[in-house]
Amino acid sequence: MLGAILTDLTAMATGLAVSGKPLLISQKAAPIGITPSIVCINPNYAANLGKIQRLASCYGIPQVFYTGDRIRIKEGARLPREERMKGFKDVQLIQYDRPLDQFKDATPVAIEVRENAESLFEFEHPDNPVYVFGPEDGFIPQAILQHCHRFVVVPVRHCMNLATCVSTILWDRELKLHLAGKVMKKITPISWENRGGQFAEADFE
Ligand SMILES: C[S@@+](CC[C@H](N)C(=O)[O-])C[C@H]1O[C@@H](n2cnc3c(N)ncnc32)[C@H](O)[C@@H]1O
């Protein structure tokens, strides 16, 4: 039931329109955000967004929010093929311009190259994170930063590709959860997809 409601809300948010009509999340509706989550501010490249959706699926993150209208996923249109595996349908891609309003109990974490940001080496991931990332050609705007509780920089020599940065953060979280004894079950693509050791071409759409 909840799944069906969320699917409808996602369709409403993205304008992907199950019914054929583009709809919007009502400002009055209850927040739909589920942590851990990812927010991309005004991304420019569908390939990056597709990679991020794929990463979210790999790490069991149920929703990816993004703002702006530079990536338009119209009815019938889809993300690049290499980023579409059947399993990715378990991740809702939600276009919504006030994404942090969609979370009731969350810790927004700005991942950005900023003076005085905490290094990822020492960063302790909160239990209810919403990781916020900036666009490929800019930074997270002040209007969003002011709602963030934590500020983290990945300690490398240059600015990373957006999707690579998301990947780094999610792996760091997974590893730290593991080291803290909080990952109970070993999951691999073979066990999760029940592959029987074979990589199936049929896994792609
Ligand atoms: C390609 S970067 C944007 C370009 C960047 N603003 C610059 O310095 O030229 C896209 C986003 O990835 C994230 N990012 C990339 N490298 C990062 C790093 N080393 N530490 C933290 N965030 C990073 C940030 O969220 C950033 O807004």
The ligand as an ORCA input file, in Angstrom:
! r2SCAN-3c Opt
* xyz 0 1
  C      32.266     18.435    -10.214
  S      31.920     19.116     -8.655
  C      31.595     20.810     -9.061
  C      32.817     21.618     -9.407
  C      33.409     22.235     -8.173
  N      32.474     23.132     -7.559
  C      34.752     22.919     -8.359
  O      35.425     23.079     -7.351
  O      35.141     23.234     -9.461
  C      30.274     18.553     -8.332
  C      29.953     18.295     -6.872
  O      30.661     17.144     -6.439
  C      30.947     17.274     -5.068
  N      32.404     17.172     -4.908
  C      33.326     16.937     -5.868
  N      34.548     16.812     -5.353
  C      34.417     16.970     -4.014
  C      35.318     16.904     -2.921
  N      36.629     16.680     -3.099
  N      34.828     17.074     -1.678
  C      33.509     17.289     -1.467
  N      32.611     17.355     -2.472
  C      33.049     17.197     -3.725
  C      30.353     18.577     -4.598
  O      29.070     18.327     -4.104
  C      30.330     19.376     -5.875
  O      29.394     20.430     -5.815
*
